Amino acid sequence: MNITLIVTLCHTLAVASPTSTCRQEVIAQSDTIGLLGCGVAAQPIVAEWKAQTIYRDPEWKVASIKCAIGNVAPKGAI
């Protein structure tokens, strides 16, 4: 079973803006880890990923972390 780790990030300026500035990104896909394992490992994986991407700016906040069954495509801007 393939598990996909998905994170939603929002820019803090989005709060003051009438249009949302949030993005959904796929962080990892694995067929060796179950849903429970994904849930346990998700926070450190997201923290490490965020520190190495354009979202490392403190104005980008993690709004949600989700583990989904199957191959899930990122929505991009949401």
N, C-alpha and C positions, 0 to 999 in steps of 0.2 A: 504494500500500500504506500503510495507516494504522499508525503506530507509537505505542505507549502507554508512557510512562515511569511506573513504579510504584516507590514507596519504602515500606519497612517501617521503622517507628520503634518503639523500645521504651523505656519509662520505666526509669530505673536502679533504682528501688525494686522493679521486677519480679524482680530477682535474688533478693531476700530474701523474696519472696512466693511462696506455692505456686501462685497463679494468675498467668498471664502478663498483662502490661499492655503489649501491643504492638498497633499499628495499621498497616494497610496503606492507603496513599492513592495515588490517581492524580494525578500532578503535571502532566503535559502529554500531549496527543495531537496528532500531526502527520501529514499525508500528504505532506509535502515533505522529510522527512528519513528516511534509511534506518536499518537496525539499527546499522550501523557508526557513522554520524553520531550516533545516540542515545547509543551507548556512550561516544563521545568527549566529548560535550557534557553528559552526565548529572550529573557531580559539581558543576560550577559552577551548573547549573540547580537542583539539589536544595539546595545551600547557600543560594542566594538565596531560594528558596521557603521554606525552614525559618526563615530570619531574619525573615520577614514573617508568620508564622503563630503559632498558639498553641503550636506545637512548638519555638519559639525558646528555651525554657527549657533550660539546659544539662543538665538531668536527662533530657531526651529525646535518645536517641542513634539515629543512622541504623544500622539493623542490616543492611539490604540495599537495593540499587538494581537494578532489572530493567527491561529494554526488551523489550516483547512486541509481537508482530504482531497487529493488529486492535484493536477497541474492547474494552477490558478494564474491567470494573466493579470498583471498590475493594471489598475484603472488609470494611473497617472494622476492628473488633476481631478479633484473631486470637490 
